[in-house]
Amino acid sequence: MAPARNARVLFNEIPSGYPIPGKTTVYDDSQTIDIDGVPLNGGFLIKVLVLSIDPYLRGRMRDPSIKSYSIAYTIGAPLDNFGVGVVLRSESDELKVGDHVYGYYPFQEYVVYEDIAALRLARVLKNEEGLPWSVYVGVCGLPGHTVHHGWMEFAKQKEGDVVFVTTGAGPVGLQVISRAHYTFDSPRLLQDGTDVAFNYKKTIDVLMKEGPIDIMACACFIECGMISAYNNADDYAMKNLPLIFTKSLTLYDFTVMDFHHKYADQGG
Ligand SMILES: NC(=O)c1ccc[n+]([C@@H]2O[C@H](COP(=O)([O-])OP(=O)(O)OC[C@H]3O[C@@H](n4cnc5c(N)ncnc54)[C@H](OP(=O)(O)O)[C@@H]3O)[C@@H](O)[C@H]2O)c1
């Protein structure tokens, strides 16, 4: 068979604000791969089907000398993140042809691994429900795991609690809304599980209509991200910090990997 295209998305330049496709990242289709003949050296060949594009990737587009919880991307190398691939050829006892594998992939079409450990946190997906593979980078992937772990660890919800969700239109926020809905079984909720929804770009309109949003005493904040700060060189200072002690607030922060092993038997 003629060599196949093995296109990649490469990290090209550290952005100063929002990443710009074609500048920050470039699509490179110059490489090819011999799917039938590429040596496997006892490993396996995977075709990457879906990849997760998550806000935390922005934090990896940085100068590698800046320390962070995530590994910085390398200029000229493909981006990488969680995804799903299918095994096309295998010389390994660990995986067989046709297996669909969740794991950590470079952003390229085909990858040879000599060992399943190189796939980091890999697991074979049975997918008995016949879900689209993209579900495994959404509700059954990193965003879903984040919501599950954060809620299980920190929510300590009681009947009657009010849940305020930011980034409610994204996969993380939407799943928090549905988890709160499911937990409280509130009859007042709208179809998607939301009592009151508003566009953060029109907050002022909501405040005029609904009045100020008061932070209740003893409220608990579960922080898994701060998306408004990811693309700003000048981060803004948090206001009203004294409320932490005047209202006995609790703040939790976490990353999904903090609890990966704890919930591994639940697909985490
Ligand atoms: N700690 C962890 O392990 C972990 C794991 C996964 C995700 N996260 C975090 O969870 C958050 C949501 O992730 P996601 O995958 O759902 O993100 P997403 O798909 O990018 O969705 C984010 C949503 O937030 C909205 N948004 C942007 N700026 C906002 C602002 N200033 N105020 C309110 N909403 C705003 C976006 O609207 P626009 O379309 O207008 O931009 C979009 O609807 C991110 O901060 C992410 O880093 C953390």
The ligand as an ORCA input file, in Angstrom:
! r2SCAN-3c Opt
* xyz 0 1
  N      -8.653     21.275     37.281
  C      -8.797     20.414     36.290
  O      -8.261     19.289     36.332
  C      -9.634     20.802     35.107
  C      -9.984     19.841     34.150
  C     -10.811     20.227     33.086
  C     -11.217     21.561     32.986
  N     -10.814     22.455     33.930
  C     -11.226     23.857     33.862
  O     -12.637     23.954     33.817
  C     -13.000     25.131     33.097
  C     -14.015     24.781     32.022
  O     -13.479     23.793     31.149
  P     -14.271     23.399     29.807
  O     -13.557     22.242     29.208
  O     -15.727     23.293     30.118
  O     -13.998     24.723     28.949
  P     -14.586     25.256     27.548
  O     -15.116     24.138     26.713
  O     -13.535     26.137     26.972
  O     -15.835     26.130     27.980
  C     -15.624     27.263     28.718
  C     -16.896     28.100     28.723
  O     -16.631     29.214     29.607
  C     -17.022     30.415     28.951
  N     -16.224     31.541     29.485
  C     -15.102     32.091     28.988
  N     -14.719     33.123     29.770
  C     -15.627     33.215     30.780
  C     -15.787     34.106     31.879
  N     -14.932     35.121     32.108
  N     -16.838     33.901     32.716
  C     -17.709     32.892     32.502
  N     -17.618     32.023     31.464
  C     -16.583     32.190     30.611
  C     -16.774     30.145     27.491
  O     -17.539     31.025     26.718
  P     -16.955     31.705     25.377
  O     -17.357     30.779     24.278
  O     -17.633     33.034     25.327
  O     -15.463     31.829     25.514
  C     -17.260     28.686     27.372
  O     -18.644     28.614     27.214
  C     -11.681     25.719     32.541
  O     -11.246     26.751     33.392
  C     -10.737     24.540     32.601
  O      -9.374     24.931     32.690
  C     -10.054     22.088     34.984
*
